Amino acid sequence: MGIEMDRRLAERRRRVAEDRARSNLGRLMRLLIALAVGGVIVWFMQSPFMSVGDIHIEGARRVDVEKVLAQHGIHPGRPLLLLDVDGARDALLEDPWVADATVARDWPTTVLVEITERTPAVGIRLADGWWLAAADSVLLDAVEQRPEALPLADFTHLTSEDAEGNLDVVGAIEYLAALPDQYREGAIVTMGEEGLEGTVAGFMVRIGRPFDGAEKARVTAAILDRGVEEGSILTVMAPANPAVLPPGAGEESSQEPTDDAEGGDTTQTKQP
């Protein structure tokens, strides 16, 4: 009986060992299959079937997009999975000419780049020369001479570094950029004793504080559209309550003009 029990115990141990071996072999096979599948996937993702074959660029005229992409490893033959699209986009946005940029993978082999470029809206004269500025007040590029086709802001007491983010510069550019096309040519804005002031269509305009520039430009244009006596001075410091000073009256007071009940030389206008 003891011999029989020993045989049963030995048989049980053998079966347990075989089951364990089969289980280990099964796990090993599953691991090998997973590694093989993973290897195939990795190879496929880095193969020519999933690598950059075409870079499609839209909207770029002044910006060397391909150079920026190459600096971030985006070029034909590069696996799409490894592309630094976010870094490339951030680098493109550092260019002042770029207002917005998108860099995206278009599987399996294409990179899509969409650029929205700023356009020159105003010429600005600073202590370090003439510059082109966009409507959002970003300085785009230095130029050799006055850009005749654009309205002008004159801030020769500021350098280009000082002008970035300066409220007076921002306000002047906003005002000039918002003028209708027929009043943009020859328009100039600079700093005066009471804030921003300028010349539009040959008329002096008191603009005041560097806020609500677009609304002040709209009001200026509306007054000019109605017709103004030559030599008059337009005051749009408060765009909801603009005024027109008759010729020769503007130098007598530094205050904003008001109605004159006695028939004086100040003409108040209603909001256009």
CORJO-V532782 format. One record per run of one state. SS is the DSSP state (H for helix, E for strand, - for the rest). FROM is the first residue (numbers start at 1). TO is the last residue. If there is no record, write none. Layout:
((SS,FROM,TO) (SS,FROM,TO))
This chain:
((-,1,1) (H,2,45) (-,46,47) (H,48,50) (E,51,51) (-,52,53) (E,54,58) (-,59,64) (H,65,71) (-,72,78) (E,79,79) (H,80,82) (-,83,84) (H,85,93) (-,94,97) (E,98,106) (-,107,109) (E,110,117) (-,118,121) (E,122,126) (-,127,128) (E,129,133) (-,134,138) (E,139,143) (-,144,150) (E,151,155) (-,156,159) (H,160,163) (-,164,166) (H,167,178) (-,179,180) (H,181,184) (-,185,187) (E,188,192) (-,193,194) (E,195,200) (-,201,202) (E,203,208) (-,209,212) (H,213,226) (-,227,232) (E,233,235) (-,236,238) (H,239,241) (-,242,242) (E,243,245) (-,246,265) (E,266,268) (-,269,272))
